[in-house]
Amino acid sequence: MVVALLGLFFDVLAPLFGGVAVLFALFGLYQIRRSPQRYKGRLFCWAAIALAAMVTLLSGLLVTAPPVSSASAHVNVMPGERAGRQSSAIAHRSSQG
């Protein structure tokens, strides 16, 4: 359970943490099956597997947007002007060449 919860804090490594958590939980289920009088917690192991699957699924759904190019992200706006309109001085300079 702890390893699956750690996957929440590491975005890129969440599938790796989820896989490790599933392996630990499966090993726990194996130990419980092998000696049930000594080990308990079958439901806890299944909860860890479910949590690891949810963390892995949610991390896969989080898609980062591609970076915006600097040319389209930066807009020069003169003081007193609104974005989307060029000031007359800029328009005059650009028309002169």
C-alpha positions in Angstrom: 0.0 0.0 0.0 2.8 2.4 0.9 4.6 1.9 -2.5 1.3 2.4 -4.4 0.6 5.7 -2.4 4.2 6.9 -3.2 3.2 6.6 -6.9 0.8 9.5 -6.3 3.7 11.9 -5.6 5.9 10.9 -8.6 4.0 11.6 -11.8 6.3 10.1 -14.3 7.3 7.1 -12.1 3.8 6.3 -11.0 3.5 3.2 -13.4 6.8 1.9 -12.0 5.6 2.3 -8.4 2.3 0.7 -9.3 4.1 -2.3 -10.8 6.3 -2.7 -7.8 3.3 -2.4 -5.5 1.5 -5.2 -7.4 4.5 -7.4 -7.2 4.7 -6.9 -3.4 1.0 -7.6 -3.1 1.2 -10.7 -5.2 4.1 -11.9 -3.0 2.0 -11.2 0.0 -0.8 -13.3 -1.4 1.7 -16.1 -2.1 2.9 -16.0 1.5 -0.7 -16.0 2.9 -1.5 -19.0 0.7 1.6 -20.8 1.7 1.1 -20.4 5.5 -2.3 -19.0 6.3 -1.9 -19.7 10.1 1.1 -17.3 10.2 0.1 -14.5 7.8 -3.2 -12.6 7.5 -4.3 -9.8 5.3 -5.6 -11.2 2.0 -8.1 -8.3 1.6 -5.2 -5.8 2.3 -3.2 -7.3 -0.6 -6.2 -7.1 -2.9 -6.7 -3.4 -1.8 -3.1 -2.7 -2.6 -3.5 -4.2 -6.1 -6.6 -2.1 -6.7 -4.9 1.0 -5.5 -1.8 0.4 -7.6 -4.0 -0.1 -10.7 -5.9 3.1 -10.0 -2.7 5.1 -9.5 -1.3 3.7 -12.7 -4.5 4.4 -14.7 -4.8 7.9 -13.4 -1.2 8.7 -14.2 -1.8 7.4 -17.7 -4.8 9.7 -18.1 -2.8 12.8 -17.1 -1.4 14.0 -20.4 0.8 17.0 -20.4 0.0 19.6 -23.0 2.8 20.2 -25.6 4.7 23.4 -24.9 3.4 26.5 -26.6 5.9 28.1 -29.1 7.4 31.3 -27.9 6.3 33.2 -31.0 2.6 32.6 -30.3 2.8 32.8 -26.5 4.4 36.3 -26.3 2.3 39.3 -27.3 3.8 42.8 -27.1 1.3 45.3 -25.8 2.1 49.0 -25.5 1.0 50.7 -22.3 -2.5 52.1 -22.7 -3.3 49.7 -25.6 -5.4 46.5 -25.6 -4.1 43.1 -26.7 -5.0 42.3 -30.3 -4.5 45.8 -31.7 -1.2 47.2 -32.8 -0.5 50.7 -31.6 -0.2 53.3 -34.4 3.5 53.7 -33.8 4.2 50.0 -34.2 1.9 49.8 -37.3 3.6 52.9 -38.7 7.1 51.5 -38.1 6.2 48.1 -39.7 4.7 49.7 -42.8 7.9 51.8 -43.4 9.9 48.6 -43.6 
